[in-house]
Amino acid sequence: MFFLKIEDFEVFTRFELLDHQHIEFDKFGMRNNVAQLCVLEMNCEEDPKSKLRVRSSDPRRLVVGNIHVLFNPKRGDIKLGQVRLFLEKAYKLSQEWGNIPVAIAGDLNSTPQSAIYDFIASADLDTQLHDRRQISGQTEVEPKERSFRNHYAFSASASISGSLLNEWSQEELQLATGGQETTHVQHQLKLNSAYSGVPGTYRTRDQRGEPLATTYHSRFLGTVDYIWHTKELVPVRVLETLPADVLRRTGGLPSENWGSDHLAIACELGFVNDWQ
């Protein structure tokens, strides 16, 4: 479960929906997961107490999107293809509205140590360096082996060169890359993680600054939910997830007190120009 709160501090705001797109991945041969993209415009009334500079003649617009990526760890080609298509459409929508900022959130079904996470952060991935069945970093283990730090982590930097595991079929490559004659997956957005941009504590964050865990159920324990943004936006604060010891005591999600198998994540973003 994830929430994205875009807020202009000390300034009354109201959003107007200017455009929206609904992505059904099964129409692209990538299973029946979905994503949404919206273009929002912020209508502002300046607060005399605010120190922020508001320019009513310069409308502030942004693309907001969310996605639910396929769970199946063995189909890294589809997972990567869904993320690629989502980012391509977010970038295109941003360009159509004048290169406006982008903020996206979602259940990527991929860990912070995964190649898919690195693809979002770096905008480039060579599929031939990775086994498609481990590209999301998800690994199922027995309940007694559950750990918040290592058991679900597969290092995206670890090459499996010389192994037949790295072989991708032409169909798998086309789904992942969107092209006929390439092994690289790329996107044109320069994204930063909202959680990595706000300091946290070791009880709830990993070394990258991401939550230690956003989901906990019989098949998986770890972080798969994220919020990303372009450089025109700045994260001011985030909603911390449960500490590891507290989450362990639940015995798994959903529970009597938690109605979902995911913890909520949220952030408040400001426009960079308002902080100058």
Backbone bond lengths (Angstrom), bond angles and torsions (degrees), N, CA, C in turn:
res aa  C-N    CA-C-N  psi(-1)  N-CA   C-N-CA  omega(-1)  CA-C   N-CA-C  phi
1 M - - - 1.453 - - 1.516 108.27 -
2 F 1.324 117.41 134.77 1.450 119.07 -177.89 1.516 110.18 -145.49
3 F 1.318 115.45 147.16 1.446 122.03 179.15 1.515 108.03 -129.99
4 L 1.315 116.77 144.18 1.457 121.67 177.31 1.513 107.47 -125.37
5 K 1.314 116.83 115.49 1.457 121.62 -178.23 1.515 108.65 -111.72
6 I 1.321 116.98 113.54 1.453 121.63 176.97 1.520 106.98 -97.36
7 E 1.314 117.12 118.79 1.449 119.03 -173.07 1.520 110.94 -134.55
8 D 1.322 116.32 136.26 1.452 123.02 175.81 1.524 106.43 -100.31
9 F 1.319 118.79 108.40 1.445 122.83 -168.92 1.520 112.49 -67.71
10 E 1.341 114.98 133.86 1.455 125.17 177.96 1.529 112.43 61.61
11 V 1.294 117.05 17.00 1.459 121.58 176.20 1.521 107.78 -128.56
12 F 1.338 116.80 127.50 1.457 119.59 178.39 1.523 109.06 -66.32
13 T 1.320 116.37 130.40 1.459 119.52 -176.84 1.517 111.06 -129.66
14 R 1.325 113.72 154.84 1.457 121.07 174.33 1.519 107.19 -148.05
15 F 1.319 116.46 132.67 1.458 120.92 -177.71 1.519 111.54 -95.82
16 E 1.306 114.94 142.07 1.456 121.73 172.87 1.525 108.17 -118.31
17 L 1.327 116.24 129.38 1.459 121.13 179.17 1.524 109.28 -78.51
18 L 1.340 116.42 118.48 1.462 121.38 -178.44 1.521 112.96 -100.25
19 D 1.327 116.51 -29.45 1.463 120.02 -175.98 1.521 108.11 -161.70
20 H 1.317 116.82 155.82 1.466 119.50 175.55 1.521 109.96 -156.04
21 Q 1.323 115.21 153.34 1.459 122.53 176.82 1.516 109.21 -136.98
22 H 1.319 115.48 143.29 1.459 122.32 177.10 1.523 107.54 -117.88
23 I 1.326 117.06 124.76 1.464 121.54 -177.57 1.520 109.44 -106.72
24 E 1.313 116.97 119.22 1.457 122.91 173.24 1.526 107.13 -107.40
25 F 1.322 116.09 107.48 1.458 120.51 -171.12 1.530 113.36 -68.12
26 D 1.329 117.46 -21.88 1.461 118.39 178.86 1.527 111.49 -64.86
27 K 1.331 117.45 -23.36 1.461 120.58 177.27 1.527 111.84 -71.68
28 F 1.341 116.02 -13.01 1.464 121.53 178.20 1.531 111.06 -111.03
29 G 1.341 115.76 14.93 1.455 120.82 178.92 1.508 113.98 75.09
30 M 1.365 117.31 23.65 1.463 120.92 -175.17 1.526 112.30 -125.15
31 R 1.321 116.91 52.29 1.462 124.14 176.10 1.530 111.51 63.58
32 N 1.344 115.70 -177.29 1.465 119.24 -169.42 1.522 113.52 -103.44
33 N 1.325 117.85 36.02 1.464 120.79 172.78 1.527 109.73 -82.43
34 V 1.341 116.03 166.07 1.462 119.48 -174.41 1.527 111.22 -135.56
35 A 1.337 115.05 164.51 1.465 122.75 174.13 1.520 107.97 -150.12
36 Q 1.330 116.08 158.11 1.460 121.86 178.22 1.526 109.57 -133.32
37 L 1.329 115.49 146.96 1.461 122.23 175.35 1.524 108.60 -134.63
38 C 1.329 116.55 136.73 1.462 121.97 178.88 1.524 109.76 -132.10
39 V 1.327 116.12 147.69 1.460 121.86 169.35 1.520 107.02 -106.49
40 L 1.331 116.10 121.11 1.457 121.95 -178.53 1.520 110.08 -115.72
41 E 1.327 115.49 143.90 1.463 120.85 173.54 1.515 108.68 -117.77
42 M 1.316 115.76 134.75 1.451 121.85 -178.31 1.521 109.78 -94.90
43 N 1.323 116.14 118.22 1.459 121.33 175.39 1.517 108.22 -93.06
44 C 1.328 116.98 119.71 1.462 120.51 -170.50 1.518 112.08 -116.01
45 E 1.317 114.76 143.02 1.454 122.76 168.18 1.518 106.91 -119.54
46 E 1.310 116.89 123.23 1.458 120.20 -173.92 1.521 111.62 -68.79
47 D 1.320 115.25 132.99 1.458 123.19 177.16 1.524 108.12 -93.68
48 P 1.336 118.84 123.17 1.472 120.30 -178.37 1.522 113.27 -61.51
49 K 1.339 118.31 -20.52 1.461 121.83 179.31 1.520 112.21 -84.58
50 S 1.323 116.29 -11.90 1.457 119.97 -175.29 1.521 111.74 -79.83
51 K 1.329 115.64 143.96 1.456 121.84 175.44 1.528 111.30 -93.67
52 L 1.334 116.24 -2.82 1.449 120.37 -178.68 1.516 110.53 -80.36
53 R 1.309 115.84 145.11 1.457 122.28 179.70 1.525 108.72 -91.52
54 V 1.325 116.91 116.09 1.457 121.81 -178.18 1.518 109.18 -109.40
55 R 1.323 116.46 126.32 1.458 120.93 179.62 1.523 108.60 -112.36
56 S 1.338 116.12 98.15 1.457 120.36 -175.90 1.518 112.05 -64.39
57 S 1.357 116.82 -24.01 1.459 120.07 -179.68 1.523 111.99 -77.92
58 D 1.317 117.00 -10.23 1.463 122.04 -178.76 1.524 108.51 -115.59
59 P 1.340 118.47 88.71 1.469 120.76 -174.87 1.520 111.85 -60.01
60 R 1.314 115.30 135.77 1.457 120.30 -179.89 1.524 109.41 -98.55
61 R 1.305 114.24 114.49 1.453 121.55 -177.76 1.521 109.46 -124.27
62 L 1.312 115.99 155.41 1.451 119.94 177.07 1.520 110.31 -156.07
63 V 1.322 114.72 156.16 1.460 121.99 173.45 1.523 107.76 -93.71
64 V 1.322 116.82 129.22 1.462 122.54 175.76 1.521 107.85 -120.44
65 G 1.334 116.66 129.97 1.457 119.69 -178.05 1.510 112.58 -138.32
66 N 1.331 116.07 157.68 1.463 120.71 171.80 1.516 109.27 -143.65
67 I 1.333 115.56 155.52 1.461 121.42 -173.43 1.519 110.10 -147.57
68 H 1.321 115.78 148.66 1.464 121.99 168.59 1.519 107.13 -121.70
69 V 1.339 115.68 113.57 1.462 122.10 -175.99 1.529 109.95 -89.87
70 L 1.313 116.01 149.19 1.464 122.82 177.58 1.527 111.31 -49.05
71 F 1.343 117.44 140.09 1.465 120.79 179.49 1.531 112.22 -78.94
72 N 1.305 119.04 -43.84 1.464 124.45 -169.79 1.533 112.74 -45.32
73 P 1.345 118.41 107.31 1.470 120.97 -177.75 1.529 113.32 -62.26
74 K 1.324 118.13 -25.62 1.462 120.89 -176.73 1.526 112.61 -74.86
75 R 1.340 117.61 -17.11 1.456 120.63 -178.37 1.525 110.72 -104.17
76 G 1.330 115.14 59.61 1.455 120.48 178.00 1.513 112.80 -61.37
77 D 1.335 116.78 -27.42 1.459 120.20 178.01 1.524 111.07 -63.19
78 I 1.335 116.76 -42.64 1.460 120.66 179.49 1.523 110.74 -72.17
79 K 1.327 117.03 -42.66 1.468 120.65 179.33 1.529 110.63 -58.70
80 L 1.332 115.90 -47.01 1.457 120.60 -179.91 1.528 110.87 -66.03
81 G 1.327 116.70 -39.42 1.456 120.58 178.60 1.519 112.54 -63.97
82 Q 1.333 117.09 -39.34 1.463 120.37 178.16 1.527 111.21 -63.92
83 V 1.334 116.65 -44.22 1.465 120.44 179.12 1.525 110.15 -64.24
84 R 1.333 116.44 -44.34 1.471 120.57 179.64 1.526 111.31 -58.58
85 L 1.326 117.58 -49.42 1.463 121.43 -177.90 1.527 111.09 -63.21
86 F 1.321 116.50 -40.46 1.462 121.76 178.59 1.532 110.85 -60.25
87 L 1.341 116.87 -45.88 1.461 120.75 -179.37 1.527 111.30 -69.46
88 E 1.332 116.80 -36.43 1.466 120.18 177.13 1.523 110.88 -60.51
89 K 1.318 116.73 -45.21 1.463 120.62 -177.90 1.528 111.44 -71.48
90 A 1.337 117.30 -33.71 1.466 120.08 176.42 1.524 110.18 -65.19
91 Y 1.327 116.71 -42.58 1.468 120.72 178.64 1.530 110.90 -64.47
92 K 1.319 116.87 -44.65 1.462 120.76 -179.66 1.523 111.15 -61.16
93 L 1.332 116.70 -42.33 1.461 120.66 179.52 1.527 110.46 -65.60
94 S 1.328 116.58 -39.16 1.459 120.74 176.63 1.525 111.22 -60.28
95 Q 1.339 116.81 -42.85 1.458 120.94 -179.62 1.526 111.69 -68.06
96 E 1.317 116.88 -38.82 1.463 120.53 -179.69 1.523 112.15 -62.50
97 W 1.330 116.73 -27.20 1.461 121.04 -179.27 1.526 112.26 -104.84
98 G 1.324 117.02 22.24 1.460 120.20 172.82 1.507 115.31 93.16
99 N 1.338 116.84 33.72 1.468 121.33 178.23 1.528 111.47 59.42
100 I 1.325 116.26 49.80 1.463 121.46 -177.44 1.532 110.70 -83.35
101 P 1.343 118.01 161.30 1.467 121.53 -179.28 1.525 112.12 -61.28
102 V 1.332 115.02 159.05 1.460 121.95 -179.81 1.523 109.40 -129.12
103 A 1.326 116.74 135.65 1.468 123.03 172.32 1.520 107.44 -132.60
104 I 1.329 116.77 124.81 1.456 120.51 -177.86 1.523 110.08 -129.81
105 A 1.317 115.64 150.94 1.462 121.72 179.28 1.514 108.39 -142.63
106 G 1.330 116.27 160.04 1.447 116.63 176.02 1.508 114.90 166.47
107 D 1.327 113.16 170.12 1.461 122.80 172.32 1.521 106.44 -91.85
108 L 1.330 116.08 101.42 1.462 120.96 -176.63 1.524 112.64 -87.54
109 N 1.344 117.27 -6.23 1.458 120.96 -176.18 1.525 111.06 46.17
110 S 1.329 115.35 45.54 1.464 123.83 178.96 1.523 108.07 -148.67
111 T 1.327 117.13 143.02 1.459 121.06 -177.10 1.528 111.53 -86.17
112 P 1.340 117.86 164.69 1.468 120.72 177.72 1.526 113.42 -64.63
113 Q 1.334 118.08 -18.63 1.460 121.51 179.21 1.528 112.30 -91.98
114 S 1.312 117.42 5.36 1.461 120.98 -171.70 1.522 113.06 -88.39
115 A 1.331 114.67 163.82 1.461 121.14 175.94 1.526 111.17 -67.61
116 I 1.329 117.50 -31.50 1.464 119.98 178.62 1.525 110.42 -66.06
117 Y 1.329 117.26 -41.56 1.470 120.67 175.85 1.528 109.74 -60.11
118 D 1.329 116.89 -45.80 1.462 120.51 -179.70 1.526 111.68 -64.48
119 F 1.334 117.14 -33.62 1.459 120.64 177.05 1.524 110.78 -62.01
120 I 1.323 117.19 -44.32 1.465 120.41 179.09 1.522 110.50 -63.64
121 A 1.336 116.60 -41.98 1.464 120.97 -176.61 1.525 112.94 -73.04
122 S 1.337 117.25 -36.27 1.471 120.61 -173.60 1.520 113.73 -102.63
123 A 1.345 117.34 -16.21 1.469 123.84 178.77 1.523 113.39 74.17
124 D 1.345 118.49 11.29 1.464 120.18 -179.90 1.526 109.60 -152.44
125 L 1.333 115.87 140.68 1.463 120.77 178.18 1.520 109.52 -150.23
126 D 1.331 116.50 131.03 1.459 122.23 174.13 1.524 107.62 -94.53
127 T 1.315 116.93 109.87 1.462 120.89 -175.95 1.522 112.44 -62.13
128 Q 1.335 117.81 -25.97 1.458 120.74 -175.61 1.523 113.34 -72.43
129 L 1.317 117.20 -8.58 1.459 120.79 176.44 1.520 112.25 -91.39
130 H 1.341 116.73 1.07 1.456 119.67 -172.32 1.526 111.99 -137.89
131 D 1.315 114.51 145.23 1.455 122.35 171.00 1.525 107.48 -79.24
132 R 1.311 117.95 123.38 1.463 120.51 -176.60 1.524 111.91 -60.82
133 R 1.347 117.47 -23.46 1.464 120.71 -179.15 1.521 112.69 -80.97
134 Q 1.334 117.09 -6.25 1.463 120.52 178.70 1.524 112.18 -127.50
135 I 1.319 116.75 9.09 1.459 120.72 -172.93 1.528 112.70 -69.24
136 S 1.340 117.23 -19.12 1.466 120.11 179.54 1.523 112.48 -94.69
137 G 1.344 117.35 -6.17 1.457 120.77 178.18 1.506 115.12 77.86
138 Q 1.332 117.93 5.46 1.464 121.03 -178.01 1.523 110.47 -87.68
139 T 1.327 115.64 133.42 1.452 121.96 176.72 1.513 108.29 -141.35
140 E 1.311 116.67 129.07 1.457 119.59 178.10 1.521 109.55 -84.52
141 V 1.348 117.13 136.93 1.456 121.92 178.05 1.518 109.07 -133.92
142 E 1.320 115.16 166.54 1.455 119.64 177.58 1.526 109.63 -70.00
143 P 1.350 117.80 151.60 1.466 120.97 -177.69 1.517 113.72 -52.83
144 K 1.334 118.65 -37.20 1.460 120.40 -177.41 1.522 112.10 -68.71
145 E 1.355 117.51 -15.44 1.454 121.05 -178.59 1.522 112.83 -95.47
146 R 1.326 117.36 0.02 1.452 120.24 -173.37 1.522 112.22 -60.01
147 S 1.297 115.44 130.82 1.461 121.79 177.82 1.510 108.78 -145.13
148 F 1.321 116.84 148.05 1.455 120.26 -178.25 1.514 112.26 -82.49
149 R 1.328 118.66 -13.45 1.451 117.91 -169.30 1.524 114.63 -109.88
150 N 1.324 118.45 -36.53 1.451 116.90 -168.23 1.528 116.06 -124.78
151 H 1.318 118.34 -33.48 1.455 118.89 -167.22 1.522 114.15 -67.56
152 Y 1.328 118.07 -18.57 1.451 119.51 179.22 1.514 111.82 -108.29
153 A 1.317 116.56 9.31 1.459 119.98 -176.73 1.517 110.61 -97.94
154 F 1.325 115.16 126.80 1.458 121.11 170.13 1.511 106.94 -119.88
155 S 1.309 118.12 118.29 1.459 120.75 -174.22 1.514 110.86 -65.54
156 A 1.341 115.54 121.14 1.459 120.28 -179.83 1.516 111.55 -68.13
157 S 1.324 117.06 -19.15 1.458 119.69 -178.13 1.524 112.19 -86.53
158 A 1.337 116.89 -8.23 1.456 120.04 -177.80 1.516 110.05 -81.58
159 S 1.292 116.85 109.88 1.454 122.01 179.78 1.517 110.45 -78.21
160 I 1.332 116.91 144.54 1.455 121.23 177.91 1.520 107.66 -113.67
161 S 1.317 116.14 43.91 1.453 121.22 -175.28 1.516 110.79 -59.70
162 G 1.324 114.59 145.45 1.445 120.33 178.51 1.509 113.58 83.45
163 S 1.325 117.63 -0.21 1.457 120.90 -178.29 1.515 110.56 -103.90
164 L 1.334 115.87 142.41 1.455 120.25 177.19 1.520 111.43 -67.42
165 L 1.354 116.60 -14.87 1.456 119.97 179.85 1.519 111.46 -62.16
166 N 1.341 117.11 -23.93 1.456 120.66 -176.12 1.521 113.09 -82.88
167 E 1.308 118.10 -5.27 1.449 120.06 -178.23 1.524 110.89 -73.23
168 W 1.321 115.21 127.75 1.457 122.37 177.14 1.526 107.82 -112.29
169 S 1.320 117.27 138.23 1.458 119.91 174.97 1.523 108.84 -73.28
170 Q 1.328 116.69 164.33 1.457 120.56 179.28 1.522 111.17 -61.79
171 E 1.327 116.55 -37.92 1.466 120.31 178.69 1.525 111.23 -65.37
172 E 1.341 116.59 -41.70 1.464 120.59 179.29 1.522 111.22 -64.83
173 L 1.336 116.77 -41.51 1.463 120.46 178.14 1.523 111.41 -63.62
174 Q 1.322 116.56 -39.95 1.459 119.62 -179.09 1.526 111.07 -66.23
175 L 1.337 117.01 -39.90 1.461 120.12 177.20 1.527 110.84 -63.85
176 A 1.329 116.30 -43.02 1.464 120.62 -176.22 1.522 112.48 -71.44
177 T 1.342 116.64 -45.35 1.466 120.76 -171.79 1.519 113.72 -96.37
178 G 1.332 116.92 -22.71 1.458 120.45 -176.81 1.512 113.42 78.73
179 G 1.344 117.51 4.93 1.461 121.42 -178.41 1.507 112.17 -127.24
180 Q 1.320 116.21 165.85 1.457 122.16 -176.95 1.522 113.14 -88.52
181 E 1.333 117.28 -33.00 1.463 119.76 -170.80 1.525 111.86 -130.02
182 T 1.316 117.23 49.10 1.460 120.31 178.33 1.517 110.07 -147.42
183 T 1.317 115.80 151.55 1.465 121.32 174.79 1.524 110.75 -110.61
184 H 1.335 116.83 -1.93 1.460 121.50 -179.46 1.526 111.05 -96.60
185 V 1.327 115.23 142.74 1.462 122.05 172.87 1.524 106.91 -112.28
186 Q 1.329 116.70 131.55 1.456 120.48 -177.59 1.525 110.74 -138.02
187 H 1.340 115.96 156.98 1.462 120.87 170.25 1.519 108.15 -141.84
188 Q 1.328 117.36 165.12 1.462 121.98 -171.57 1.525 114.36 -106.96
189 L 1.316 117.11 4.06 1.459 120.22 177.15 1.530 109.99 -88.77
190 K 1.313 116.87 140.36 1.461 121.44 173.94 1.525 107.01 -102.91
191 L 1.334 115.10 101.50 1.458 120.88 -169.42 1.526 112.56 -109.52
192 N 1.325 114.71 146.26 1.457 122.62 174.25 1.522 108.86 -124.17
193 S 1.320 116.03 146.40 1.458 120.47 177.70 1.523 110.02 -78.68
194 A 1.332 116.45 130.82 1.462 120.56 179.76 1.526 111.08 -64.87
195 Y 1.331 117.52 -41.38 1.463 120.10 -178.88 1.527 111.48 -68.52
196 S 1.318 117.18 -37.85 1.464 119.73 178.03 1.521 111.50 -66.42
197 G 1.334 116.73 -21.92 1.456 120.94 -178.39 1.510 114.77 -86.34
198 V 1.340 117.18 -4.23 1.466 121.40 179.90 1.530 108.24 -124.35
199 P 1.332 119.45 122.59 1.467 121.41 -177.84 1.524 112.27 -57.60
200 G 1.344 115.34 143.30 1.455 121.54 177.67 1.516 110.33 -135.95
201 T 1.338 117.03 -167.28 1.457 121.72 -179.00 1.522 110.33 -116.40
202 Y 1.330 116.08 161.72 1.461 121.31 -178.72 1.522 111.98 -65.10
203 R 1.337 117.55 -19.71 1.467 120.24 -178.94 1.523 111.94 -71.22
204 T 1.328 117.29 -25.38 1.462 119.85 -176.49 1.524 114.01 -125.47
205 R 1.355 118.86 -9.39 1.465 120.60 -174.54 1.527 111.82 -123.69
206 D 1.347 115.28 153.00 1.456 120.16 174.12 1.528 109.76 -93.95
207 Q 1.331 117.00 -171.96 1.461 120.62 -175.81 1.520 112.91 -67.70
208 R 1.321 117.94 -22.81 1.465 121.24 177.74 1.522 111.92 -83.60
209 G 1.338 116.25 -12.21 1.452 120.42 -176.00 1.516 113.29 97.11
210 E 1.341 117.25 -3.27 1.458 120.90 177.82 1.532 109.98 -78.64
211 P 1.336 118.01 157.82 1.465 120.25 175.76 1.530 110.82 -57.36
212 L 1.336 116.36 147.15 1.464 120.23 176.77 1.522 111.06 -65.30
213 A 1.319 116.61 -36.37 1.462 119.91 179.88 1.517 109.75 -154.92
214 T 1.328 115.84 135.70 1.464 121.01 173.38 1.524 111.39 -119.02
215 T 1.338 117.04 -4.93 1.456 120.36 177.18 1.520 109.49 -148.65
216 Y 1.331 116.20 149.85 1.460 121.35 -175.79 1.521 107.45 -154.84
217 H 1.337 116.10 105.26 1.461 119.61 177.56 1.521 109.08 -147.57
218 S 1.320 117.46 -171.89 1.462 121.29 -170.82 1.522 113.50 -65.41
219 R 1.342 118.27 -21.98 1.458 120.81 -175.62 1.523 113.47 -106.87
220 F 1.323 117.05 -10.93 1.465 118.05 -174.51 1.522 111.24 -163.39
221 L 1.320 115.58 146.11 1.457 122.42 173.40 1.523 107.77 -140.66
222 G 1.321 117.95 119.29 1.454 120.55 -179.72 1.515 111.21 161.41
223 T 1.325 116.26 -163.86 1.465 122.51 -178.25 1.521 110.80 -105.65
224 V 1.330 115.75 127.96 1.461 121.39 177.51 1.530 111.77 -135.78
225 D 1.338 117.54 -5.41 1.468 122.26 -176.79 1.525 110.04 -107.35
226 Y 1.340 116.46 138.75 1.461 120.62 -173.43 1.524 111.01 -146.40
227 I 1.342 114.55 161.88 1.462 122.59 169.61 1.524 106.99 -129.52
228 W 1.331 116.06 128.16 1.461 122.38 -179.30 1.528 109.46 -123.94
229 H 1.327 116.73 153.83 1.462 120.45 -179.45 1.522 110.05 -150.36
230 T 1.331 116.37 158.27 1.459 121.47 175.59 1.529 109.54 -87.01
231 K 1.338 115.90 172.20 1.464 121.83 -169.74 1.524 113.81 -67.68
232 E 1.337 118.57 -15.88 1.464 120.52 179.95 1.526 112.25 -75.23
233 L 1.332 116.52 -8.98 1.459 122.35 178.93 1.519 109.61 -116.04
234 V 1.331 116.64 151.13 1.462 120.94 179.32 1.532 109.12 -129.88
235 P 1.344 117.85 130.50 1.467 119.96 176.85 1.526 110.12 -77.03
236 V 1.310 116.60 131.10 1.458 121.38 -177.97 1.526 110.97 -102.12
237 R 1.311 116.82 -42.29 1.458 120.64 174.70 1.521 109.10 -156.12
238 V 1.334 115.47 159.18 1.458 121.48 -179.16 1.524 109.52 -131.59
239 L 1.308 115.79 160.29 1.458 121.86 174.80 1.522 108.55 -85.16
240 E 1.332 117.01 118.80 1.458 120.17 179.64 1.526 110.68 -74.15
241 T 1.317 115.73 144.80 1.456 121.16 176.42 1.529 109.55 -85.59
242 L 1.332 116.86 178.55 1.461 120.42 -179.03 1.526 111.02 -69.48
243 P 1.330 118.06 142.79 1.470 120.53 172.55 1.527 110.18 -60.50
244 A 1.327 116.08 155.45 1.458 121.44 -175.15 1.523 112.51 -58.29
245 D 1.345 117.42 -43.21 1.460 119.35 -176.66 1.523 111.36 -67.05
246 V 1.330 117.24 -34.68 1.466 120.69 178.05 1.523 110.19 -68.31
247 L 1.321 116.86 -42.83 1.458 120.50 -179.70 1.521 111.08 -65.58
248 R 1.324 117.64 -36.90 1.462 120.66 177.85 1.521 111.25 -59.38
249 R 1.321 116.02 -38.85 1.469 119.84 -175.98 1.522 112.83 -69.08
250 T 1.335 117.95 -15.91 1.466 119.50 178.18 1.519 111.31 -71.90
251 G 1.344 116.88 -23.00 1.457 120.43 -178.18 1.511 113.30 76.84
252 G 1.324 117.53 5.50 1.461 121.69 -179.45 1.514 111.64 122.10
253 L 1.323 116.08 156.03 1.461 122.59 -179.28 1.532 110.19 -117.46
254 P 1.347 117.94 150.19 1.467 127.47 -1.71 1.521 111.77 -71.54
255 S 1.327 115.05 162.45 1.457 121.18 -179.93 1.522 108.32 -137.33
256 E 1.320 115.42 -175.25 1.464 119.87 -179.58 1.525 111.31 -61.54
257 N 1.337 116.53 -32.44 1.462 120.36 -177.94 1.520 113.95 -98.59
258 W 1.354 117.34 -15.17 1.463 121.26 -178.11 1.518 108.49 -125.69
259 G 1.325 116.38 116.47 1.457 120.85 -172.11 1.511 115.40 -83.44
260 S 1.332 118.48 0.32 1.460 121.97 -178.66 1.517 109.56 -130.81
261 D 1.334 116.89 159.50 1.467 119.58 174.37 1.528 111.15 -86.38
262 H 1.340 117.04 5.98 1.464 122.38 174.57 1.522 109.75 -120.80
263 L 1.331 116.16 148.02 1.458 121.58 169.66 1.525 108.66 -87.16
264 A 1.318 116.59 148.54 1.461 120.42 178.14 1.528 110.05 -73.32
265 I 1.331 116.34 140.70 1.458 121.37 168.87 1.526 107.26 -122.74
266 A 1.322 116.56 149.70 1.465 120.72 -177.90 1.518 109.18 -158.21
267 C 1.318 116.10 155.74 1.459 119.95 175.38 1.516 109.65 -147.80
268 E 1.321 115.23 159.70 1.456 122.39 171.87 1.519 107.33 -111.14
269 L 1.319 115.72 126.67 1.456 121.91 -178.25 1.520 110.02 -115.60
270 G 1.317 115.92 140.27 1.453 121.16 173.43 1.514 110.20 -115.10
271 F 1.327 116.68 156.52 1.456 120.52 173.57 1.524 108.94 -76.87
272 V 1.329 116.57 131.95 1.460 121.30 -176.48 1.522 111.55 -55.67
273 N 1.327 118.00 -39.55 1.467 121.28 -178.27 1.521 112.64 -60.57
274 D 1.340 116.89 -26.52 1.460 120.25 -179.81 1.519 112.36 -77.46
275 W 1.343 116.36 -10.36 1.459 120.17 -177.76 1.520 111.44 -107.24
276 Q 1.320 116.47 6.86 1.461 120.13 -179.56 1.525 111.04 -93.45
